[in-house]
């Protein structure tokens, strides 16, 4: 069975895994999913990620991060641009999540980056998701 939106699947697995108190979540990998996981790790939302090579397709394993007393580090994840409706933002219209407290993940011509990095470089792109 083919998956129509692997990014939404990844974000849902992370959201559900954290709600259930899981240590790790795994999913089929792709270059874009690895870049999103890299940003999530850099911004402090997850502990780490690892790509495990497999025969037909590799697996991306994300180690979730919790605060004291198993408190969630990710309060919310929202997929913005979907396969049926792509959402783009110019360099002057880049979104701010929770007034700058959250993170918007942007796919630009220079790769996948946060809204802050895209604002510094002065480029826009496709708004993939919001994290807070």
DALIN-V390825 format. One record per residue. N is the residue number from 1. RES is the residue in three letters. NEAR is the number of other ideal C-beta (glycine too) atoms within 8 Angstrom. Layout:
# DALIN-V390825
[[N/RES/NEAR] [N/RES/NEAR]]
This chain:
# DALIN-V390825
[[1/UNK/2] [2/UNK/3] [3/UNK/7] [4/UNK/4] [5/UNK/9] [6/UNK/11] [7/UNK/12] [8/UNK/9] [9/UNK/10] [10/UNK/13] [11/UNK/11] [12/UNK/8] [13/UNK/10] [14/UNK/15] [15/UNK/10] [16/UNK/9] [17/UNK/12] [18/UNK/13] [19/UNK/7] [20/UNK/6] [21/UNK/6] [22/UNK/8] [23/UNK/4] [24/UNK/9] [25/UNK/11] [26/UNK/8] [27/UNK/12] [28/UNK/9] [29/UNK/10] [30/UNK/7] [31/UNK/5] [32/UNK/10] [33/UNK/13] [34/UNK/12] [35/UNK/10] [36/UNK/14] [37/UNK/13] [38/UNK/10] [39/UNK/13] [40/UNK/13] [41/UNK/12] [42/UNK/7] [43/UNK/9] [44/UNK/6] [45/UNK/10] [46/UNK/14] [47/UNK/6] [48/UNK/7] [49/UNK/13] [50/UNK/7] [51/UNK/10] [52/UNK/9] [53/UNK/4] [54/UNK/7] [55/UNK/3] [56/UNK/3] [57/UNK/7] [58/UNK/9] [59/UNK/11] [60/UNK/16] [61/UNK/11] [62/UNK/15] [63/UNK/11] [64/UNK/14] [65/UNK/9] [66/UNK/9] [67/UNK/8] [68/UNK/3] [69/UNK/4] [70/UNK/5] [71/UNK/7] [72/UNK/8] [73/UNK/11] [74/UNK/12] [75/UNK/4] [76/UNK/8] [77/UNK/10] [78/UNK/6] [79/UNK/11] [80/UNK/10] [81/UNK/10] [82/UNK/9] [83/UNK/5] [84/UNK/3] [85/UNK/5] [86/UNK/7] [87/UNK/8] [88/UNK/9] [89/UNK/11] [90/UNK/7] [91/UNK/9] [92/UNK/5] [93/UNK/7] [94/UNK/13] [95/UNK/9] [96/UNK/8] [97/UNK/13] [98/UNK/7] [99/UNK/5] [100/UNK/6] [101/UNK/6] [102/UNK/10] [103/UNK/13] [104/UNK/15] [105/UNK/15] [106/UNK/16] [107/UNK/9] [108/UNK/13] [109/UNK/4] [110/UNK/6] [111/UNK/6] [112/UNK/12] [113/UNK/11] [114/UNK/12] [115/UNK/13] [116/UNK/7] [117/UNK/8] [118/UNK/15] [119/UNK/9] [120/UNK/6] [121/UNK/9] [122/UNK/5] [123/UNK/9] [124/UNK/12] [125/UNK/11] [126/UNK/11] [127/UNK/13] [128/UNK/12] [129/UNK/13] [130/UNK/13] [131/UNK/14] [132/UNK/10]]
